[in-house]
Amino acid sequence: MGFHCLMVFFLFPSDFLENMDTTPHLDSRVLSLIFLSSFVFVHCQSDDASVMQALEQSINPPSSLGWTDSDPCKWQNVGCSSDNRVTRIQIGHQKLKSSLPPSLANLTFL
């Protein structure tokens, strides 16, 4: 929903190639070794930055709002958690007139 995940598998073929028999099929020993010698790294990144960029385009904020950095967690009037999830947007009393993008609902840490 609001996440993009990257999954990387690290395989170490040298760990199992020397134990593989010469038959053309993979037997259960080889599959077990592949499984045991694989390390999985999963990194999930929130989609908050793209939602905030959609909000920025929607409201076309004045430069005085301070939304000039590519990282919305560095924007004035925006607060983020330690893992860069948007937790606060305080843009009241700015005389902004616009509709809010539907993707704003994806900011689940507000």
C-alpha positions as CSV (number, residue, x, y, z in Angstrom):
1,M,0.0,0.0,0.0
2,G,2.4,2.7,1.1
3,F,5.6,0.8,0.8
4,H,8.1,-0.2,-1.8
5,C,10.2,-3.1,-0.8
6,L,13.5,-4.3,-2.2
7,M,14.5,-7.9,-1.5
8,V,18.0,-9.0,-2.2
9,F,19.2,-12.6,-2.1
10,F,22.8,-13.3,-1.5
11,L,23.7,-16.8,-2.7
12,F,27.1,-18.3,-2.2
13,P,27.4,-20.9,-5.0
14,S,30.8,-22.1,-3.8
15,D,29.1,-23.4,-0.7
16,F,27.0,-25.9,-2.5
17,L,28.7,-26.5,-5.9
18,E,31.3,-28.7,-4.5
19,N,28.6,-30.9,-2.8
20,M,26.4,-31.1,-5.9
21,D,26.3,-34.5,-7.6
22,T,26.8,-34.7,-11.4
23,T,23.2,-35.5,-12.2
24,P,21.4,-32.8,-14.1
25,H,18.6,-32.5,-11.5
26,L,18.7,-30.6,-8.2
27,D,18.2,-33.0,-5.4
28,S,17.0,-32.1,-1.9
29,R,20.5,-31.8,-0.5
30,V,21.3,-29.1,-3.1
31,L,18.1,-27.3,-2.4
32,S,18.8,-27.4,1.3
33,L,22.2,-26.0,0.8
34,I,20.9,-23.2,-1.4
35,F,18.4,-22.4,1.3
36,L,20.9,-22.5,4.1
37,S,23.5,-20.5,2.2
38,S,21.1,-17.8,1.2
39,F,20.8,-14.6,3.2
40,V,17.8,-12.4,2.5
41,F,18.0,-8.6,3.0
42,V,14.7,-6.8,2.8
43,H,14.5,-3.0,2.8
44,C,11.2,-1.3,2.7
45,Q,10.9,2.4,2.0
46,S,7.8,4.3,2.7
47,D,6.0,6.1,-0.2
48,D,5.6,9.2,2.0
49,A,8.0,11.2,-0.1
50,S,6.0,10.7,-3.3
51,V,2.8,11.5,-1.5
52,M,4.3,14.7,-0.1
53,Q,5.5,15.7,-3.6
54,A,2.0,15.1,-4.9
55,L,0.7,17.4,-2.1
56,E,3.3,20.0,-3.0
57,Q,2.3,19.9,-6.7
58,S,-1.4,20.1,-5.7
59,I,-1.1,23.1,-3.4
60,N,1.7,24.9,-5.3
61,P,3.1,26.4,-2.0
62,P,4.8,29.8,-1.8
63,S,8.5,29.7,-1.4
64,S,8.0,31.1,2.1
65,L,6.6,27.7,3.1
66,G,10.1,26.3,2.8
67,W,9.3,23.2,0.7
68,T,12.4,23.4,-1.5
69,D,14.4,20.3,-0.5
70,S,13.8,17.0,-2.3
71,D,13.4,15.4,1.1
72,P,10.0,16.3,2.6
73,C,11.4,15.5,6.1
74,K,13.5,18.6,5.7
75,W,10.6,20.8,4.8
76,Q,9.4,23.5,7.2
77,N,6.1,22.7,8.9
78,V,6.5,18.9,8.3
79,G,7.5,16.5,11.0
80,C,8.9,13.0,10.4
81,S,9.7,10.0,12.5
82,S,13.2,8.6,12.8
83,D,12.5,6.3,9.9
84,N,11.4,9.2,7.7
85,R,7.6,8.6,7.9
86,V,5.6,11.9,7.8
87,T,4.0,12.4,11.2
88,R,2.9,16.0,11.0
89,I,2.0,18.6,8.4
90,Q,1.2,22.1,9.8
91,I,0.3,24.3,6.9
92,G,-2.7,26.1,8.3
93,H,-3.0,29.9,8.1
94,Q,-1.0,30.0,4.8
95,K,-3.9,31.1,2.6
96,L,-3.5,28.1,0.4
97,K,-6.4,27.2,-1.9
98,S,-6.4,23.8,-3.5
99,S,-7.8,20.3,-3.3
100,L,-5.8,17.6,-1.5
101,P,-4.5,14.7,-3.5
102,P,-6.3,11.3,-2.7
103,S,-2.8,9.8,-2.1
104,L,-2.7,11.8,1.2
105,A,-4.6,8.9,2.8
106,N,-1.4,6.9,2.4
107,L,0.4,9.0,5.0
108,T,-0.5,6.4,7.7
109,F,1.7,7.9,10.4
110,L,-0.1,11.3,10.5
